[in-house]
Amino acid sequence: MIHRGDAETRRTQEDKSQKTRARRWQPTRGVTLIEMIVVVAIIGLMVGIALPSIAAGIDSVRLATATTSVAGFLNAAVTRAERRQQAMEIVISPKDGTMTLYSSEPGYARELKLERVRIEAVLPEIPDDPESVRHVLLVPGSTVPGIGIQLGNQRGAHRIVRLDPMTGFPRVESVDINK
């Protein structure tokens, strides 16, 4: 004799076993190793393609920043000479990538060191020794010397910061060396 409760129990057990079998054959949720490898490969390919453009952009930003710094440094030197009525000396060392400003005031010295951007030339160039340290004297009340400082980066871009003898303000010029 089968009790009614036993039949229901058997049906419940059969239903559970069928559900368990169905679960075994259903795909599991998540990411497979192959899918993960494909995604990582695609990301690596995109980074590899974009990296040269990013590096070029960073070099351009460095050159623009260095150009602005040199122009500001020269402008500060000319302004200080006129406002303080003191002679100022700018020492430009292309080899070290530095510009130093000295005054007759005791202990006054300011230095600008360029990183990853080089000083290629101080214009007008001296034919005998283009790599030498240049000294520029700013005398209050006199004409500002018409010098130019040519900067360059690793990618071959060049800019010149020139002191305008008429106005005394620096101006920036882009340069194409290939022409």
Backbone as a ProteinNet text record, in pm:
[ID]
protein_1_A
[PRIMARY]
MIHRGDAETRRTQEDKSQKTRARRWQPTRGVTLIEMIVVVAIIGLMVGIALPSIAAGIDSVRLATATTSVAGFLNAAVTRAERRQQAMEIVISPKDGTMTLYSSEPGYARELKLERVRIEAVLPEIPDDPESVRHVLLVPGSTVPGIGIQLGNQRGAHRIVRLDPMTGFPRVESVDINK
[TERTIARY]
81.1	0	86.6	49.6	126.2	42.5	107.7	39.7	51.6	-44.2	-46.8	77.4	125.7	243.6	368.3	374.6	490.6	495.3	384.7	381.2	424.4	377	417.5	566.2	616	757.3	840.1	792.6	866.6	865.5	751.9	743.2	834.1	837	922.4	1068.5	1104.4	1243.6	1278.8	1184.7	1209.7	1224.4	1138.8	1148.6	1283.5	1326.7	1456.6	1569.7	1565.4	1673.1	1672	1554.3	1547.4	1602.9	1572.1	1624.2	1775.2	1827.3	1971.7	2039.1	1981	2038	2033.2	1925.1	1911.2	2015.1	2040.7	2140.8	2280	2308.1	2441.2	2468.6	2368.4	2389	2372.8	2326	2313.8	2451.5	2477.8	2606.8	2613.7	2733.6	2750.9	2772.8	2742.5	2761.7	2905.7	2958.4	3094.3	3172.5	3301.5	3390.5	3487	3502.7	3599.1	3738.6	3836	3974.5	4004	3949.4	3972.9	3913.7	3793	3734.3	3821.4	3873.1	3958.7	4086.4	4147.7	4269.9	4243.4	4130.3	4095.9	4079.1	4010.7	3990.6	4124.4	4210.7	4342	4425.2	4417.9	4492.4	4442.4	4313	4256.7	4300.6	4295.4	4339.4	4487.8	4569.9	4713.2	4739.1	4663.7	4678.2	4641	4532.9	4492.1	4596.1	4652.1	4756.2	4880.1	4918.5	5035.1	5020	4899.7	4874.9	4873.8	4818.6	4803.4	4929.4	5019.7	5136.4	5224.4	5258.3	5341.2	5274.2	5143.8	5072.6	5075.3	5058.3	5061.1	5199.2	5304.2	5441.5	5471.5	5425.1	5446.3	5373.3	5254.2	5178.2	5247.3	5302.7	5373.2	5497.6	5571.7	5689.9	5652	5540.4	5495	5458.1	5392.9	5355.9	5481.2	5581.8	5707.3	5775.5	5778.2	5840.9	5764	5633.1	5552.4	5572.5	5579.2	5600.5	5738.9	5840.9	5977.1	5985.8	5918.7	5919	5855.4	5744.4	5677.7	5766.4	5835	5924.1	6039.6	6099.7	6211.4	6162.7	6047.4	5993.1	5964.1	5907	5880.4	6007.5	6109.3	6238.2	6302	6303.1	6360.3	6279.8	6147.1	6061.4	6086.3	6100.6	6128.5	6263.4	6361.9	6494.6	6489.2	6421.3	6410.8	6331.1	6223.6	6139.9	6215.8	6290.2	6366.5	6474.8	6540.1	6644	6583	6467.3	6404.8	6346	6277.7	6212.4	6310.5	6412.8	6510.9	6627.1	6631.5	6740.7	6876.1	6883.9	7007.1	7044.3	7171.4	7218.6	7196.6	7150.7	7124.6	7206.7	7258.9	7334.6	7261.8	7240.4	7181.4	7292.6	7314.4	7414.6	7339.4	7364.5	7294.5	7395	7368.5	7456.7	7381.2	7400.4	7331.2	7371.2	7496.2	7544.4	7471.1	7450.3	7383	7231.8	7184.2	7040.6	6989.2	7072.9	7034	7044.9	6964.8	6974	6977.3	7074.6	7089.6	7088.1	7017.4	7005.7	7076	7169	7243.4	7216.8	7228.5	7209	7324.5	7337.6	7439.2	7395.2	7270.2	7218.2	7280.4	7336.8	7404.4	7309.8	7355.2	7280.6	7167	7145.6	7035.5	7082	7017.2	7042	6916.7	6875.8	6762.3	6809.1	6762.8	6805.9	6684.4	6692.7	6592	6663.1	6624.3	6683.7	6579.2	6615.1	6523.5	6544.5	6437	6441.5	6376.3	6442.5	6393.1	6368	6408.8	6409.7	6547.2	6610.7	6749	6756.6	6855.2	6887.3	6981.4	6932.6	7012.4	7109.8	7069.5	7156.4	7113.5	7208.7	7180.2	7212.1	7111.9	7124.2	7149.1	7227.7	7309.1	7421.8	7449	7552.1	7690.9	7779.9	7920.4	7985.8	8045.6	8096.8	8204.1	8288.1	8399.3	8354.6	8257.3	8219.7	8069.5	7989.8	7844.7	7797.7	7877.6	7839.9	7878.6	7941.6	7994.5	7883.6	7920.7	7830.4	7821.1	7699.2	7678.8	7638	7691.8	7658.8	7588.5	7471.8	7394.3	7374	7405.6	7394	7273.2	7186.8	7071.3	7099	7108.7	7138.9	7012	6971.8	6849.3	6861	6754.1	6752.6	6814.3	6871.1	6932.2	6846.4	6887.2	6815.7	6841.9	6738.4	6751	6822.7	6920.4	6990	6894.3	6908.7	6821.7	6872.3	6858.4	6904.4	6786.4	6817.8	6717.5	6770.3	6682.3	6720.9	6639.9	6711.1	6645.2	6635.8	6512.7	6485.9	6442.3	6470.1	6428.1	6395.4	6309.6	6277.5	6329.5	6303	6356.2	6292.8	6177.9	6107.7	6139.6	6230.2	6274.3	6194.6	6107.6	6035	6124.3	6114.2	6200.5	6118	6159.7	6101.6	6211.8	6192.2	6288	6215	6276.3	6226.5	6322.5	6270	6352.6	6314	6415.9	6391.4	6383.2	6272.1	6253.5	6325.5	6424	6498.8	6412.5	6305.6	6220.4	6131.1	6069.1	5973.1	6031.8	6133.7	6192.6	6117.2	6012.1	5934.3	5977.4	5973.2	6005.8	5889.4	5922.1	5819.9	5865.9	5771.1	5798.8	5773.1	5867.1	5853.5	5869	5782.6	5800.8	5900.9	5982.5	6088.6	6078.6	6096.4	6106.9	6249.3	6331.1	6474.3	6493.4	6399.6	6415	6413.6	6359.3	6352.7	6486.4
-116.8	0	124.8	207	331.4	441.9	507.7	622	741.7	825.1	943.7	1029.5	1037.1	1116.8	1060.6	924.9	863	897.8	900.1	930.8	1074.4	1162	1301.7	1318.2	1242.7	1249.5	1202.2	1091.3	1041.2	1141.7	1202.4	1301.9	1421.6	1464	1575.3	1539.1	1417	1373.5	1363.9	1314.5	1304.9	1444.9	1535.8	1673.2	1735.1	1710.4	1763.7	1704.8	1574.4	1511.8	1560.3	1585	1638.5	1780.9	1860	1997.1	1996.7	1902.7	1892.9	1855.8	1757.9	1718.4	1834.8	1909.3	2022.6	2130.3	2149.8	2249	2207.7	2079.9	2033.2	2064.2	2058.7	2077.3	2222.2	2307	2448.8	2515.1	2608.7	2679	2762	2765.7	2842.3	2988.9	3072	3214.9	3251.1	3358.3	3403.5	3415.6	3434.1	3456	3338.8	3287.3	3178.1	3235.8	3149.9	3192.9	3244.5	3181.8	3223.3	3361.9	3386.4	3519.3	3624.9	3592.6	3687.2	3715.4	3614.2	3631.9	3718.8	3698.5	3777.4	3924.8	3951.3	4089.9	4155.5	4085.7	4140.9	4166.3	4076.6	4096	4219.5	4240.2	4357.4	4486	4485.9	4604.6	4630.7	4525.3	4541.4	4597.5	4553.3	4603.1	4751.4	4789.3	4929.9	5019	4973.2	5050.6	5062	4952.9	4955.3	5050.8	5063.2	5154.8	5300.1	5324.3	5461	5517.4	5432.6	5478.7	5579.6	5559.1	5659.9	5798	5799.6	5927.6	5996.8	5920.3	5976.9	6033	5957.8	6003.6	6131.9	6139.7	6261.3	6379.6	6355.7	6462.6	6512.5	6420.3	6458.8	6540.4	6500.2	6576.4	6717.2	6729	6861.5	6949.6	6889.7	6965.8	7010.2	6922	6958.4	7075.5	7070.8	7179.3	7310.1	7303.6	7424.2	7480.3	7392.8	7437.1	7499.4	7435.7	7489.4	7624.6	7636.8	7763.4	7874.6	7842.4	7940.2	7977.2	7878.8	7905.2	7995.3	7970.3	8053.4	8195.7	8209	8342.7	8416.2	8347.5	8409.5	8448.2	8363.3	8390.7	8516	8525.8	8643.3	8769.4	8756.2	8871	8919.6	8825.8	8863	8933.3	8888.3	8951.4	9094.7	9115.3	9250.4	9340.5	9290.4	9368.8	9405.6	9310.8	9338	9444	9433.3	9531.9	9672.5	9686.8	9818.9	9870.1	9784.8	9830.5	9859	9776.3	9794.9	9885.6	9917.6	9997.8	9935.1	9803.7	9727.7	9652.5	9642.7	9561	9413.8	9337	9194.1	9116.8	9004.2	8918.4	8785.3	8743.7	8612.7	8524.6	8412.3	8315	8194.6	8166.1	8057.6	7947.3	7829.1	7714.9	7605.1	7597.5	7493.3	7352.4	7335	7201.9	7150.2	7237.9	7198.7	7215.7	7286	7311.1	7405.9	7504.4	7597.9	7742.1	7824.7	7969.8	8024.5	8110.5	8166.6	8318.2	8381.4	8526.3	8577.9	8671.4	8732.2	8881.8	8937.7	9080.8	9134.8	9266.5	9327	9323.3	9289.2	9274.1	9149.2	9160.1	9044.8	8926.1	8811	8686.8	8661.4	8750.6	8730.1	8643.4	8532.8	8445.8	8362.5	8350.3	8267	8173.6	8048.7	7950.8	7880.4	7855.6	7777.7	7659	7539.3	7417.1	7348.9	7321.6	7256.7	7106.5	7033.7	6887.5	6832.2	6739.2	6669.2	6760.6	6883.7	6978	7040.4	7049.4	7098.8	7238.6	7312.6	7440.6	7407.6	7424.7	7387	7496.1	7620.4	7730.8	7859.6	7949.6	8086.4	8173.9	8246	8323.6	8470.1	8540.9	8491.9	8401.9	8299.5	8203.2	8263.4	8219.7	8256.9	8147	8181.1	8077.7	7988	8041.1	7962.1	7854	7886.2	7793.2	7800	7724.5	7730.7	7665.1	7579.7	7510.7	7586.9	7702	7772.1	7837	7872.3	7943.9	8088.2	8140.7	8278.2	8366	8487.7	8586.7	8702.7	8738.2	8848.6	8950	9074.4	9179.8	9268.1	9285.5	9373.1	9498.4	9612.3	9738.5	9823.1	9874.9	9955.4	10081.9	10112.2	10232.1	10212.9	10098.2	10074.5	9975.5	9954.8	9860.6	9717.7	9639.3	9497.2	9425.9	9339.9	9268.3	9175.9	9173.3	9091	8947.5	8874.6	8735.7	8642.1	8521.9	8417.2	8288.9	8211.7	8083.6	7976.9	7889.5	7783.4	7659.3	7609.9	7490.1	7377.6	7254.9	7139.2	7022.1	6932.9	6812.6	6689.3	6572.3	6447	6409.8	6461.4	6426.7	6520.9	6616.6	6704.2	6832.6	6863	6990.3	7099.5	7219.1	7329.8	7456.7	7537.9	7670.4	7765.6	7890.7	7994.9	8099.3	8135.2	8245	8360.5	8468.9	8585.8	8703.7	8776.1	8902.8	9010.6	9078.7	9184	9310	9360.1	9478.6	9605.5	9610.5	9729.7	9735.2	9623.7	9622.7	9565.5	9481.5	9417.1	9293.2	9256.9	9138.9	9018.6	8901.3	8780.1	8739.5	8682.8	8627.2	8488.8	8402.5	8262.3	8239.1	8167.1	8131.4	7981.8	7921	7780.2	7775	7672.6	7664	7530	7534.7	7410.9	7405.3	7321	7310	7250.9	7169.6	7099.9	7192.8	7311.6	7403.7	7463.5
0	0	0	-89.5	-100.5	-40	45	105.1	12.5	30.2	-53.8	-29.8	87.3	118.6	53.8	41.4	-22.6	-171.4	-239.1	-382.5	-405.6	-321.4	-335.4	-307.7	-214	-181.8	-300.5	-365.1	-480.8	-595.2	-620	-726.7	-697.9	-575.3	-536.7	-557.3	-520.8	-539.5	-687.8	-770.9	-914.8	-975.5	-930.7	-980.4	-945	-822.4	-779.6	-861.4	-887.1	-963.9	-1108.4	-1166.9	-1303.1	-1308.2	-1207.1	-1202.6	-1187.2	-1105.7	-1086.8	-1218.1	-1291.7	-1421	-1519.4	-1519.1	-1610.9	-1578.5	-1450.7	-1411.7	-1456.2	-1451.3	-1492.3	-1638.5	-1721.6	-1865.2	-1909.4	-1821.9	-1856.3	-1848.5	-1940.1	-1931.8	-1803.4	-1746.8	-1623.4	-1657.5	-1561.7	-1582.6	-1549.8	-1615.4	-1589.3	-1719	-1707.1	-1821	-1829.8	-1950.6	-1968.4	-1984.5	-1970	-1982.6	-2123.6	-2223.4	-2362.5	-2386.5	-2335.6	-2349.9	-2282.9	-2166.2	-2094.1	-2172.8	-2230.7	-2309	-2431.3	-2498.4	-2616	-2577.9	-2468.5	-2424.4	-2389.9	-2318.5	-2282.2	-2407.7	-2506.6	-2631.6	-2706.6	-2709.5	-2777.9	-2707	-2575.3	-2499.4	-2524.2	-2523.6	-2549.9	-2688.8	-2786.8	-2923.9	-2932.1	-2865.9	-2866.6	-2799.1	-2687.5	-2618.1	-2706	-2771.9	-2859.6	-2976.1	-3027.4	-3138.7	-3090.3	-2972	-2922.4	-2857.6	-2810.9	-2735.6	-2809.7	-2937.4	-3005.8	-3013.1	-3033.6	-3038.7	-2903.7	-2798.9	-2663.8	-2633.5	-2670	-2645.1	-2722.8	-2846.8	-2926.5	-2864.4	-2815.6	-2749.9	-2624.2	-2546.6	-2424.2	-2458.2	-2563.5	-2604.1	-2651.1	-2720.3	-2765	-2646.3	-2547.8	-2427.9	-2353	-2343.9	-2276.8	-2347.5	-2481	-2556.7	-2536.8	-2540	-2519	-2378.3	-2279.6	-2141.7	-2125.4	-2183.4	-2174.6	-2245.8	-2358.7	-2432	-2348.2	-2284.8	-2198.4	-2079.6	-2023.3	-1909.5	-1948.5	-2065	-2111.8	-2139.3	-2203.8	-2231.7	-2101.1	-2004	-1874	-1801	-1810.7	-1747.1	-1806.4	-1940.3	-2007	-1975.7	-1974.4	-1943.2	-1800.1	-1705.7	-1566.1	-1554.3	-1631.1	-1626.7	-1677.9	-1790.4	-1847.2	-1753	-1699.2	-1607.4	-1480.8	-1426.9	-1304.2	-1330.3	-1445.3	-1477.8	-1485	-1545.4	-1561	-1429.1	-1357.3	-1233.5	-1121.3	-1109.8	-1001.5	-1042.6	-1170.2	-1224.9	-1189.7	-1213.5	-1189.1	-1315.7	-1338.7	-1449.8	-1413.7	-1509.2	-1490.1	-1592.3	-1548.7	-1639.4	-1652	-1776.1	-1804	-1857.2	-1791.5	-1835.8	-1891.9	-2019.7	-2088.6	-2119.1	-2067.1	-2088	-2163.2	-2296.2	-2373	-2330.4	-2294.8	-2255.6	-2131.4	-2032.5	-1908.8	-1916.3	-2017.6	-2029.4	-1922.8	-1885.4	-1779.2	-1825.9	-1761	-1775.2	-1633.9	-1606.5	-1472.7	-1483.3	-1390	-1386.7	-1262.1	-1284.2	-1173	-1170.2	-1050.8	-1031.7	-948.4	-946.1	-859.9	-713.1	-691.7	-556.2	-492.8	-373.6	-312.4	-290.6	-332.4	-310.9	-407.9	-503.2	-597.1	-713.4	-731.4	-846.7	-870.1	-994.4	-1032.7	-1142.2	-1135.4	-1235.1	-1294.4	-1424.1	-1495.3	-1557.5	-1516.9	-1571.8	-1658.1	-1781.4	-1874.3	-1870.7	-1852.2	-1847.2	-1973.3	-2038.5	-2157.8	-2278	-2267	-2379	-2376.7	-2492.1	-2494.2	-2555.2	-2508.9	-2570.6	-2686	-2806.6	-2924	-2965.3	-2948.1	-2990.9	-2922.6	-2910.5	-2867.5	-2987.8	-3035.9	-3158.8	-3126.3	-3202.3	-3312.8	-3262.7	-3343.6	-3304.9	-3321	-3234.5	-3246.3	-3329.2	-3442.3	-3532.5	-3471.6	-3385.7	-3333.5	-3235.6	-3149	-3043.6	-3016.6	-3094.2	-3074.7	-2944.2	-2881	-2757.8	-2631.6	-2647.6	-2530.9	-2448.2	-2327.2	-2237.7	-2286.3	-2295.7	-2341.8	-2225	-2222.3	-2120.7	-2190.1	-2139.6	-2196.2	-2084.8	-2112.3	-2012.1	-2043.7	-1944.8	-1956.7	-1873.4	-1941.1	-1873.5	-1874.2	-1757.5	-1752.9	-1837.5	-1907.5	-1991.1	-2128	-2154.7	-2285.9	-2364.9	-2489	-2575.3	-2529.8	-2532.5	-2497	-2611.1	-2579.5	-2687.3	-2762.6	-2891.8	-2976	-2984.9	-2877.2	-2876.3	-2897.9	-2935.5	-2950.1	-2889.9	-2830.4	-2772.7	-2844.3	-2915.6	-2991.1	-2904.6	-2888.9	-2809.3	-2901.6	-2861.3	-2939.3	-2849.6	-2900.2	-2823.7	-2895.9	-2842	-2896.4	-3029.5	-3058.6	-3182	-3297.4	-3275.8	-3383.4	-3397.4	-3303.8	-3308.4	-3248.6	-3303.5	-3261.7	-3243.5	-3147.8	-3126.8	-3087.4	-3122.4	-3084.7	-3000.4	-2888.7	-2806.4	-2830.3	-2887.2	-2919.3	-2830.6	-2788	-2719.3	-2826.8	-2832.2	-2931.7	-2884.5	-2960	-2916.3	-2907.7	-2983.7	-2983	-2859	-2825.7	-2714.7	-2585.7	-2599	-2481.8	-2437	-2510.1	-2474.4	-2556.3	-2495.3	-2571.2	-2660.8	-2774.8	-2863.4	-2907.3	-2932.2	-2964.2	-3112.5	-3174.8	-3317.3	-3331.1	-3412	-3447.5	-3562.5	-3564.1	-3662.8	-3734.6	-3866.9	-3945.6	-3996.4	-3934	-3966.9	-4107.1	-4155.8	-4284.2	-4403.8	-4389.8	-4504.8	-4535
[MASK]
+++++++++++++++++++++++++++++++++++++++++++++++++++++++++++++++++++++++++++++++++++++++++++++++++++++++++++++++++++++++++++++++++++++++++++++++++++++++++++++++++++++++++++++++++++

